[in-house]
Amino acid sequence: MWIVAIGWSYVVILMAATETSFIAGLMTFLLYCMIPLSILFYITGGKRRQAHRALRAATVARQAAEASAADGAAVAENAQATTDDATKAKKY
């Protein structure tokens, strides 16, 4: 698809270069090249955006799980330390 976009841009640049004024050439370039190609890239990029969104969600879920596991380990360590302290206190 990139080769088609590059070829179309080349054709439109040549069309814009043959316009009678700079403003006409600029409008030709914008209306025949930039706007249609941006719409085309937006439409064809839907799967990439969806995959990127899923990857981001998976990353956030993994980070949340790691944080939860780290918090759980810290709670378990604190509980073990409290139990050890209570056992030592009973001995004395």
C-alpha positions as CSV (number, residue, x, y, z in Angstrom):
1,M,0.0,0.0,0.0
2,W,2.9,2.3,0.6
3,I,4.0,2.1,-3.0
4,V,0.5,3.2,-4.1
5,A,0.6,6.1,-1.7
6,I,4.0,7.2,-2.8
7,G,3.0,6.9,-6.5
8,W,-0.2,8.9,-5.9
9,S,1.7,11.6,-4.1
10,Y,4.2,11.9,-6.9
11,V,1.4,12.3,-9.5
12,V,-0.4,14.9,-7.3
13,I,2.9,16.8,-6.7
14,L,3.3,17.0,-10.5
15,M,-0.3,18.1,-10.9
16,A,0.2,20.8,-8.2
17,A,3.4,22.0,-9.8
18,T,1.5,22.7,-13.1
19,E,-1.2,24.9,-11.4
20,T,-1.2,28.6,-12.3
21,S,-0.7,29.9,-8.8
22,F,0.8,28.7,-5.5
23,I,-2.5,28.7,-3.7
24,A,-4.1,26.6,-6.5
25,G,-1.1,24.2,-6.3
26,L,-1.4,24.0,-2.5
27,M,-5.1,23.3,-2.7
28,T,-4.6,20.7,-5.3
29,F,-2.0,19.0,-3.1
30,L,-4.2,19.1,0.0
31,L,-7.5,18.1,-1.7
32,Y,-6.1,15.4,-4.0
33,C,-3.3,14.0,-1.9
34,M,-3.2,14.8,1.8
35,I,-6.9,14.5,2.8
36,P,-7.6,11.3,0.7
37,L,-4.4,9.6,1.9
38,S,-5.0,10.4,5.5
39,I,-8.5,9.0,5.3
40,L,-7.1,5.9,3.6
41,F,-4.4,5.4,6.2
42,Y,-7.0,5.9,9.0
43,I,-9.3,3.3,7.5
44,T,-6.6,0.7,6.8
45,G,-4.9,1.2,10.2
46,G,-7.9,-0.1,12.2
47,K,-6.3,-3.5,12.9
48,R,-3.1,-1.9,14.0
49,R,-4.9,0.4,16.4
50,Q,-6.9,-2.5,17.8
51,A,-3.8,-4.6,18.3
52,H,-2.0,-1.7,19.9
53,R,-5.0,-1.2,22.2
54,A,-5.0,-4.9,23.2
55,L,-1.3,-4.9,23.8
56,R,-1.6,-1.8,26.0
57,A,-4.5,-3.4,28.0
58,A,-2.4,-6.6,28.5
59,T,0.5,-4.6,29.7
60,V,-1.6,-2.7,32.2
61,A,-3.2,-6.0,33.4
62,R,0.3,-7.6,33.8
63,Q,1.6,-4.6,35.7
64,A,-1.5,-4.7,38.0
65,A,-1.0,-8.4,38.6
66,E,2.7,-7.9,39.4
67,A,1.9,-5.0,41.8
68,S,-0.8,-7.1,43.4
69,A,1.6,-10.0,43.8
70,A,4.2,-7.7,45.3
71,D,1.6,-6.3,47.7
72,G,0.5,-9.8,48.6
73,A,4.1,-10.9,49.3
74,A,4.6,-7.8,51.5
75,V,1.4,-8.6,53.4
76,A,2.5,-12.2,53.8
77,E,6.0,-11.1,55.1
78,N,4.4,-8.7,57.5
79,A,2.0,-11.4,58.8
80,Q,4.9,-13.8,59.2
81,A,7.0,-11.2,61.1
82,T,4.0,-10.4,63.3
83,T,3.6,-14.2,64.0
84,D,7.3,-14.5,64.8
85,D,7.1,-11.5,67.2
86,A,4.1,-13.0,68.9
87,T,5.8,-16.3,69.3
88,K,8.9,-14.7,70.8
89,A,6.8,-12.6,73.1
90,K,5.0,-15.8,74.4
91,K,8.4,-17.4,75.2
92,Y,9.4,-14.6,77.5
